[in-house]
């Protein structure tokens, strides 16, 4: 029923056109985003045709005999448009497994797209994986999302720090300097988690140049000194905080609160969801309770980031 073809650079235009009309894709799936780190991942993205019509896409890479959808992205499941139906997706996954078997693939790790990013219901893939693949839940991460129309009140400590920011005359700058923020953010990550950002400064500057309307940097300043910042990804009806960080002064003076107040109540009134990302370590087996409590203090509640696994029998 389906013709399955591996992506090549010649497919870039039809890939990106389909992503634009998909009911569950974000700009992360445009090739100018996916391919910025193509040297790190062996791409094995797939196009599914029904007759001459491009029916669905699967962003993916392979390592050894494992297919990941997608190892270089936060999520990466089957991309579908509004015409896709459940019965066809069941057949698609059956034929996908046949294709992968022929390619010598023995295992699939599939990062499903969290439902808040769907413009229309788009969980046909979850049913197909359950029935046709015998998939099991391999990893579950706790994401924190604010439903903007719910109007949940900020917790008392956040309200207090916002008042401190206002009294201290902190200045919030939209489209602020990534160069100024990146060292502060990496210092913050190193001190708190012994980690560094996934993107280097050069990489985020490259992505910002490719997606100027989708990647927006907010910085908070005390006078001329940067004291905090947040890098936001604008994804249709979802605003995602990709990176955030403050120095000691920014934490005491409410730099995060000043930025979130600006973003939530002034600059993005059309946004339905504000996604703070996950608060887990070791593949979801550890919950950072302090981090998730901080996010929940703004009115966020839990949405799952799930990864599924299934084996391809020879």
C-alpha positions in Angstrom: 0.0 0.0 0.0 2.8 2.4 0.9 6.1 3.2 -0.9 8.7 4.0 1.7 11.7 6.1 0.7 14.7 7.2 2.6 15.2 11.0 2.7 17.8 12.6 0.5 18.7 16.4 0.3 16.7 16.5 -3.0 13.6 15.9 -0.9 14.1 19.0 1.2 11.4 21.2 -0.4 8.7 18.5 -0.3 9.7 17.6 3.3 9.4 21.2 4.5 6.1 21.7 2.7 4.7 18.7 4.4 6.0 19.8 7.8 4.3 23.2 7.3 0.9 21.6 6.8 1.3 18.8 9.3 -1.1 18.5 12.3 1.6 17.7 14.8 4.9 19.1 13.6 6.9 22.0 14.9 9.8 23.9 13.3 12.2 21.4 14.8 11.3 19.1 11.9 12.3 21.5 9.2 15.4 20.4 7.5 17.3 23.6 8.3 16.9 22.7 12.0 17.3 18.9 11.8 20.4 19.1 9.6 22.5 21.6 11.6 24.0 18.6 13.5 24.0 16.2 10.6 27.6 15.4 11.3 26.6 13.8 14.6 23.8 11.6 13.4 23.4 9.2 10.5 20.1 10.4 9.1 17.6 7.8 8.1 14.4 9.9 7.9 11.6 8.3 5.9 8.9 9.5 3.5 5.8 7.4 3.0 3.9 7.7 -0.3 0.4 6.4 -1.0 0.4 6.3 -4.7 1.9 9.6 -5.8 0.8 11.4 -2.7 3.2 12.1 0.2 1.3 10.6 3.1 3.5 10.9 6.2 7.1 11.6 7.4 9.3 10.0 10.0 12.3 12.0 11.2 14.9 9.4 12.2 18.5 8.4 12.5 20.3 5.1 13.0 23.0 3.9 15.2 24.2 0.3 14.6 21.0 -1.8 14.3 18.7 0.7 16.1 16.5 3.3 14.5 15.8 6.4 16.7 13.0 8.9 16.0 14.9 11.2 16.6 18.0 11.0 18.7 19.0 14.6 18.1 15.6 16.1 18.9 13.4 16.3 22.0 10.7 14.3 20.3 10.4 12.9 16.8 7.4 10.7 16.0 5.4 10.2 12.8 4.4 13.5 11.2 0.9 13.5 9.8 -1.5 15.9 8.1 -5.2 16.2 8.6 -6.1 13.6 6.0 -4.3 10.8 7.8 -6.6 8.1 9.2 -6.1 5.3 11.8 -6.6 2.3 9.6 -3.9 3.6 7.2 -1.5 4.2 10.0 -1.9 0.6 11.2 -0.9 -0.5 7.7 1.9 2.0 7.6 3.5 0.6 10.8 3.2 -2.9 9.5 5.0 -2.0 6.3 7.5 0.2 8.2 8.5 -2.9 10.2 9.0 -4.9 7.0 11.1 -2.1 5.6 13.3 -1.9 8.7 13.7 -5.7 8.8 15.1 -5.6 5.2 17.5 -2.8 6.3 18.9 -4.9 9.1 17.3 -2.8 11.9 16.5 -4.8 15.0 15.2 -2.2 17.4 13.3 1.1 17.3 13.3 3.9 19.9 10.5 6.3 19.2 10.1 9.6 21.0 6.4 10.5 20.6 5.4 14.2 20.2 3.6 15.4 23.4 0.0 16.1 22.6 0.1 19.8 23.6 2.0 20.3 20.3 -0.8 18.8 18.2 -2.9 21.2 16.2 -5.4 18.4 15.7 -5.6 15.1 17.5 -2.6 13.1 16.3 -2.1 9.9 18.3 -2.8 7.4 15.6 0.8 6.3 15.9 0.4 5.4 19.6 -2.4 3.0 18.8 -0.4 1.5 15.9 2.7 0.9 18.0 0.6 -0.8 20.7 -1.2 -3.1 18.3 1.2 -3.7 15.4 4.6 -3.4 17.1 4.0 -4.6 20.7 5.8 -1.4 21.8 6.6 -0.9 25.5 7.1 2.4 27.3 10.9 2.7 27.6 11.2 6.1 29.1 8.8 8.7 30.7 9.8 12.2 31.4 7.7 14.8 33.4 7.2 18.0 31.4 5.6 21.0 33.0 3.1 23.0 30.9 1.0 26.0 31.7 -2.5 26.1 30.2 -2.7 29.8 29.7 -6.5 30.1 29.7 -6.7 28.3 33.1 -5.5 31.4 34.8 -3.7 29.6 37.7 -2.2 32.1 40.1 1.5 32.3 40.7 2.8 30.9 44.0 3.5 33.5 46.7 7.3 33.3 46.3 7.1 34.0 42.6 4.8 37.0 43.2 7.2 38.3 45.8 10.2 38.1 43.5 8.2 39.8 40.7 7.6 42.7 43.0 11.3 42.8 43.8 12.1 42.9 40.1 9.6 45.8 39.6 11.0 47.7 42.6 14.6 47.2 41.4 13.7 48.5 37.9 14.9 45.3 36.2 14.7 45.8 32.4 13.5 43.0 30.2 14.8 43.0 26.6 13.2 41.0 23.8 15.5 39.7 21.1 18.4 40.2 23.6 22.0 39.2 23.0 22.6 35.4 22.9 26.3 36.2 23.2 25.7 37.9 26.6 23.4 35.1 27.8 25.2 32.0 26.8 28.2 32.2 29.3 25.8 33.1 32.1 23.5 30.2 31.3 26.3 27.6 31.0 27.8 28.8 34.3 24.4 28.3 35.8 24.0 24.8 34.3 27.5 23.8 35.5 26.9 25.0 39.1 23.5 23.4 39.4 23.8 20.2 37.4 27.4 19.8 36.3 26.2 20.1 32.7 26.4 22.4 29.7 23.9 23.4 27.0 23.1 21.0 24.2 23.8 23.8 21.7 27.0 25.7 21.5 26.8 29.4 21.1 27.8 29.1 17.4 25.1 26.5 16.9 22.3 28.6 18.5 23.4 31.7 16.6 23.2 29.6 13.4 19.7 28.4 14.2 18.6 31.9 15.2 19.8 33.1 11.8 17.7 30.4 10.1 14.6 30.8 12.4 14.6 34.5 13.5 10.8 34.4 14.3 10.9 31.1 16.1 13.9 31.5 18.4 13.6 34.5 20.6 16.0 35.5 23.4 14.8 37.4 26.4 17.4 39.0 28.8 16.9 40.7 32.1 19.3 43.6 33.0 20.1 45.5 36.2 21.4 48.7 34.7 23.7 47.5 32.0 24.5 44.1 33.6 22.7 41.0 32.4 21.4 39.0 35.4 19.2 36.4 33.7 17.7 35.2 30.5 15.4 32.7 28.7 15.7 31.3 25.2 12.2 30.7 23.9 11.1 28.5 20.9 7.9 29.7 19.4 6.0 26.7 18.1 2.6 27.8 16.8 0.3 27.7 19.8 3.1 26.6 22.2 5.9 28.6 23.7 8.7 26.5 24.9 11.5 27.6 27.2 14.5 25.9 25.7 17.2 27.5 28.0 17.1 29.6 31.1 19.6 30.9 33.7 20.3 33.6 36.2 23.3 34.7 38.3 22.9 35.3 42.0 21.7 38.8 41.6 19.1 37.7 39.0 17.8 35.0 41.3 17.4 37.4 44.3 15.8 40.2 42.2 13.3 38.1 40.3 14.8 38.1 36.8 12.9 34.9 35.8 9.7 36.3 37.1 10.2 39.6 35.3 10.7 37.7 32.0 7.8 35.4 32.5 5.5 38.3 33.4 6.5 40.0 30.2 6.1 36.9 28.0 2.9 35.5 29.5 0.9 38.6 29.9 2.1 41.0 27.3 4.0 39.6 24.4 2.3 36.4 23.6 -1.4 36.7 24.3 -2.3 34.1 21.6 -0.3 31.3 23.1 -2.3 28.4 24.5 0.5 26.5 26.3 3.8 27.5 27.9 6.1 24.5 28.1 8.8 24.6 30.7 10.3 21.3 29.6 11.2 18.3 31.7 12.6 18.0 35.3 14.1 14.5 35.3 17.4 12.8 35.4 18.6 9.3 34.5 15.9 8.8 31.8 13.0 9.7 34.1 14.0 7.6 37.1 14.8 10.6 39.2 12.6 13.6 39.6 14.2 16.9 40.4 11.6 18.0 43.0 13.0 21.5 43.5 13.0 22.2 39.8 9.5 20.9 39.1 8.2 22.7 42.1 9.7 26.0 40.8 7.9 25.4 37.5 4.6 24.4 39.1 4.8 27.7 41.1 3.9 29.5 37.9 0.8 27.4 37.3 2.4 24.6 35.3 1.1 21.0 35.5 2.5 17.7 34.2 2.5 16.5 30.6 4.4 13.3 29.6 7.4 13.2 27.2 7.4 9.4 26.4 9.8 7.2 24.5 8.6 3.8 23.2 10.6 0.7 22.2 10.0 -2.3 20.1 12.0 -5.0 18.5 12.1 -6.1 14.8 12.2 -9.8 14.7 14.4 -11.3 11.9 
